[in-house]
């Protein structure tokens, strides 16, 4: 649906169209959760944390299909980022969580430094939809190497709304 499985890069090519200006209603959508240390929102151990999370998903046989995979990031402070990876079932020993609610999504393309601008745009988008954004997550669709190779750094913003 959203990725080209024939890609030779580590990150499949992302198709932003299915994610633009959509509304999702999740009821107990399964994820695993872990945290990344940051220094003023700059991740310090992201690769290690992502690898650990992905290995635990694979060992548990809980990996979703490529087109169903998302990894959400939420920064509650300049010192920490919470990561959530979709799974198909609970993963032993992992931080299993379920997300529920209504989420608006929009796709952005640009440098990571633009996240504060995108955050504001998502608040405005929610308001224009008659909703209030209560929490935001960002789905970084490719690693920096693949973003450079493809010429796009697509990021899907999800605003949980009420």
Residue pairs with C-beta under 8 A, 6 or more apart in sequence:
1 15
1 18
1 67
2 14
2 15
2 18
2 19
2 67
3 12
3 13
3 14
3 15
3 66
3 67
4 12
4 13
4 15
5 12
5 66
7 13
9 142
9 145
9 146
9 149
9 150
10 143
10 145
10 146
11 141
11 142
11 143
11 146
12 66
13 150
14 141
14 142
14 150
14 152
14 154
16 107
16 109
16 154
16 156
19 105
19 106
19 107
19 156
20 105
20 106
20 107
21 104
21 105
21 106
22 104
22 105
23 102
23 103
23 104
23 105
24 102
24 103
24 104
24 105
24 158
25 101
25 102
25 103
26 99
26 100
26 101
26 103
27 100
28 98
28 99
28 100
29 86
29 98
29 99
29 100
30 86
30 87
30 88
30 89
30 90
30 96
30 97
30 98
31 72
31 84
31 85
31 86
31 87
31 96
31 97
31 98
31 99
32 53
32 56
32 57
32 84
32 85
32 87
32 91
32 94
32 95
32 96
32 97
33 82
33 83
33 84
33 94
33 95
33 96
33 97
34 49
34 52
34 53
34 82
34 83
34 94
34 95
35 49
35 80
35 81
35 82
35 83
36 43
36 44
36 45
36 46
36 49
36 73
36 80
36 81
36 82
36 83
37 43
37 44
37 45
37 79
37 80
38 44
38 75
38 77
38 78
38 79
38 80
38 81
39 78
39 79
40 78
41 75
41 78
41 81
41 115
43 81
46 81
46 83
49 83
50 71
50 83
53 83
53 85
53 94
54 85
56 91
56 93
56 94
57 63
57 85
57 87
57 91
57 94
60 87
60 89
60 90
60 91
60 92
60 94
61 89
62 87
62 88
62 89
62 90
62 91
63 69
63 87
63 88
64 86
64 87
64 88
68 86
69 85
69 86
70 85
70 86
70 139
70 156
71 83
71 84
71 85
71 86
71 139
71 140
72 83
72 84
72 137
72 138
72 139
72 158
73 81
73 82
73 83
73 84
73 137
73 138
73 139
73 140
74 81
74 82
74 84
74 135
74 136
74 137
74 138
75 81
75 82
76 82
84 97
84 99
84 137
87 96
90 96
101 160
101 161
101 162
102 131
102 160
102 161
102 162
103 137
103 158
103 159
103 160
103 161
104 122
104 125
104 126
104 129
104 131
104 133
104 158
104 159
104 161
105 156
105 157
105 158
105 159
106 118
106 121
106 122
106 125
106 156
106 157
107 154
107 155
107 156
107 157
108 114
108 118
108 121
108 154
108 155
108 156
108 157
109 152
109 153
109 154
109 155
110 153
110 155
111 153
112 140
112 153
112 155
115 138
115 155
118 138
118 155
118 157
119 136
119 157
121 157
122 133
122 136
122 157
122 159
123 133
123 159
125 159
126 132
126 133
126 159
126 161
127 133
129 161
131 159
131 161
131 162
132 161
132 162
133 159
133 160
133 161
134 160
134 161
134 162
135 159
135 160
136 157
136 158
136 159
136 160
137 157
137 158
137 160
138 155
138 156
138 157
138 158
139 155
139 156
139 157
139 158
140 155
141 154
141 155
141 156
142 150
142 152
142 153
142 154
144 153
147 153
147 154
